[in-house]
């Protein structure tokens, strides 16, 4: 059984708890940390780690409580606001979760994951305009972030804003910082162009995507477009190769 004493130095206890938690033993991590927890207040690092332990145990209410205490102890730490938002989202308190994610962004304007969670939560609440604003702020804070490009484009496509999605995706392709996800961006651009009946351009984008990362889905859409363009022999060859 993993335990520690109340007088164990906090950094040592945190390191041990983190190791035990990563090994999948959340109860063991809690036993390490519990003796160090005062009745009120507490070190924000300790409170945050206890919140993470409770998240692993799917006790989101207690996790949210620990994260709230950690934020009170250190209001300037963006990660504490983010963790609190995550717990609140699990508790199906989306408005409070968005507020916490927004605070994380205010404290750390380049916090990509906070933009994603805030915007996605707003999207699930049906607040598409607010979600779009968050995703656009993400790309303003971190220009060229490929995940931000794809996330904003997905929202615009879902909202039927095809021309705006196309603009976002073309900008993402032209930015070398997005290279790790250029295959996905080309794929999304192809789908966007396909929905606008720009089949020749769509085929070109999907062909570039397939060259970067061959996947059956991309080839299936390419085959459909080739048939629409009455290029039946090419469509047949592509279908056979899938």
C-alpha positions in Angstrom: 0.0 0.0 0.0 1.3 3.4 -1.0 1.2 5.9 1.8 3.0 9.0 3.0 3.2 11.0 6.3 1.8 14.4 7.0 5.3 15.8 7.3 6.4 14.5 3.9 7.7 17.4 1.7 5.0 18.4 -0.7 7.1 18.2 -3.9 8.1 14.6 -3.0 4.4 13.6 -2.3 3.2 15.2 -5.5 5.8 13.4 -7.6 4.9 10.1 -6.0 1.2 10.7 -6.4 1.7 11.6 -10.0 3.7 8.4 -10.6 1.1 6.2 -8.9 -1.8 7.9 -10.7 -0.1 7.4 -14.1 0.2 3.7 -13.1 -3.6 3.6 -12.8 -3.8 3.5 -9.0 -6.0 6.5 -8.2 -6.7 5.2 -4.7 -3.0 4.9 -4.0 -2.4 8.5 -5.2 -5.2 9.7 -2.9 -3.6 7.9 0.1 -0.3 9.7 -0.7 -2.0 13.1 -0.7 -4.7 12.9 1.9 -2.5 13.3 5.0 -1.2 16.6 3.6 -4.6 18.2 3.1 -5.6 20.9 5.6 -9.3 21.3 6.6 -9.4 24.6 4.7 -7.3 26.3 2.1 -4.3 24.4 1.1 -1.5 24.5 -1.5 -3.0 24.9 -5.0 -0.7 22.2 -6.3 -2.0 19.7 -3.8 -5.6 20.7 -4.4 -5.1 20.4 -8.1 -3.6 16.9 -7.9 -6.4 15.8 -5.6 -8.9 17.1 -8.2 -7.1 15.1 -10.9 -7.3 12.0 -8.7 -11.1 12.5 -8.3 -11.4 13.0 -12.1 -9.8 9.6 -12.5 -12.3 8.2 -10.1 -15.1 9.9 -12.0 -16.1 11.8 -8.9 -16.6 15.0 -10.8 -18.4 16.8 -8.0 -15.5 16.4 -5.6 -13.0 17.2 -8.4 -14.8 20.4 -9.1 -14.6 21.3 -5.4 -10.9 20.7 -5.3 -10.3 22.7 -8.4 -12.4 25.6 -7.1 -10.3 25.6 -3.9 -7.1 25.5 -6.0 -8.3 28.5 -8.1 -9.1 30.4 -4.9 -5.6 29.7 -3.7 -4.0 30.7 -7.0 -6.3 32.8 -9.2 -3.6 33.5 -11.7 -3.0 29.9 -12.8 -4.7 29.2 -16.1 -4.4 25.4 -15.7 -6.5 25.5 -12.6 -9.3 27.3 -14.3 -9.1 24.9 -17.2 -9.3 21.8 -15.0 -12.2 23.4 -13.1 -14.0 24.0 -16.4 -13.4 20.3 -17.4 -15.0 19.1 -14.2 -18.0 21.5 -14.6 -18.5 20.2 -18.1 -18.7 16.7 -16.8 -21.2 17.8 -14.3 -23.3 19.2 -17.1 -22.9 22.8 -16.0 -22.0 24.2 -19.4 -22.4 27.9 -18.6 -20.1 27.7 -15.6 -17.7 25.6 -17.6 -17.5 28.2 -20.4 -16.8 30.9 -17.8 -13.9 28.8 -16.4 -12.5 28.1 -19.8 -12.8 31.8 -20.7 -10.8 32.7 -17.5 -8.1 30.2 -18.6 -7.9 32.0 -21.9 -7.7 35.4 -20.3 -4.9 34.2 -18.1 -3.1 32.4 -21.0 -4.1 33.8 -24.4 -2.3 30.9 -26.3 -4.2 28.2 -24.4 -5.4 26.2 -27.4 -7.1 23.5 -25.5 -9.1 26.1 -23.5 -10.3 27.6 -26.8 -11.3 24.2 -28.1 -13.3 23.3 -24.9 -15.0 26.7 -24.6 -16.1 26.7 -28.2 -17.1 23.1 -28.3 -19.2 23.6 -25.1 -20.9 26.6 -26.7 -21.5 24.7 -29.8 -23.2 21.9 -27.9 -25.3 24.6 -26.2 -26.5 25.8 -29.6 -24.7 29.1 -29.2 -23.0 28.9 -32.6 -22.2 32.5 -33.0 -20.4 32.6 -29.7 -18.6 29.4 -30.5 -17.4 30.9 -33.8 -16.2 34.0 -32.0 -14.1 31.8 -29.7 -12.6 29.7 -32.5 -11.7 32.9 -34.5 -10.1 34.3 -31.4 -8.1 31.0 -31.1 -6.7 31.6 -34.6 -6.0 35.2 -33.9 -4.0 34.2 -30.7 -2.3 31.3 -32.4 -2.2 32.0 -36.2 -2.0 29.0 -38.4 -2.8 26.5 -35.6 -4.0 23.6 -37.8 -6.4 22.2 -35.1 -7.9 25.6 -34.8 -8.3 25.8 -38.6 -10.1 22.4 -38.7 -12.3 23.2 -35.7 -13.5 26.6 -37.1 -14.0 25.1 -40.5 -16.1 22.2 -39.1 -18.3 24.7 -37.3 -18.7 26.8 -40.4 -19.5 23.8 -42.5 -22.1 22.6 -40.0 -23.7 26.1 -40.1 -23.8 26.1 -43.9 -21.2 28.9 -44.2 -19.4 27.2 -47.1 -17.6 30.1 -48.6 -16.3 31.2 -45.1 -15.2 27.6 -44.4 -13.4 27.5 -47.8 -11.5 30.8 -47.0 -10.4 29.4 -43.6 -9.2 26.1 -45.1 -7.3 27.7 -47.9 -5.5 30.0 -45.4 -4.7 26.9 -43.4 -3.2 25.1 -46.4 -1.1 28.1 -47.3 0.4 28.3 -43.8 3.4 26.0 -43.3 2.8 25.9 -39.6 -0.2 23.7 -40.3 1.9 21.1 -42.2 1.3 18.2 -39.8 -2.5 18.4 -40.5 -2.4 19.5 -44.1 -3.8 16.1 -45.3 -6.9 16.7 -43.1 -7.2 20.3 -44.2 -7.0 19.4 -47.9 -9.7 16.7 -47.2 -12.0 19.2 -45.5 -11.4 21.7 -48.3 -12.4 19.0 -50.8 -15.6 18.2 -49.0 -16.4 21.9 -48.7 -15.8 22.5 -52.4 -17.9 19.3 -53.2 -20.8 20.8 -51.3 -20.5 24.0 -53.5 -20.5 21.8 -56.6 -17.0 22.9 -57.4 -16.1 19.3 -58.4 -12.9 19.9 -60.3 -11.4 21.9 -57.4 -12.8 19.4 -54.9 -11.1 16.5 -56.8 -7.8 18.4 -56.8 -7.9 19.0 -53.1 -8.9 15.4 -52.3 -6.1 14.1 -54.5 -3.6 16.2 -52.6 -5.0 14.9 -49.4 -4.7 11.3 -50.6 -1.1 11.9 -51.6 -0.2 13.1 -48.1 -2.3 10.5 -46.2 -4.1 7.8 -48.2 -7.3 6.8 -46.5 -10.3 4.9 -48.0 -12.8 7.7 -47.2 -10.9 10.2 -49.3 -10.7 7.8 -52.2 -14.4 7.0 -51.9 -15.3 10.7 -52.3 -12.8 11.0 -55.2 -14.5 8.1 -57.0 -17.9 9.7 -56.5 -16.7 13.0 -58.0 -15.1 11.2 -60.9 -18.4 9.5 -61.7 -20.2 12.9 -61.6 -17.6 14.2 -64.0 -18.3 11.2 -66.2 -14.7 10.0 -65.9 -15.9 6.5 -65.3 -12.8 4.6 -66.1 -10.8 6.5 -63.5 -13.5 6.1 -61.0 -13.5 2.3 -61.6 -9.7 2.1 -61.2 -9.8 4.1 -58.0 -12.7 2.0 -56.6 -10.8 -1.2 -57.3 -7.7 0.1 -55.5 -9.6 1.0 -52.3 
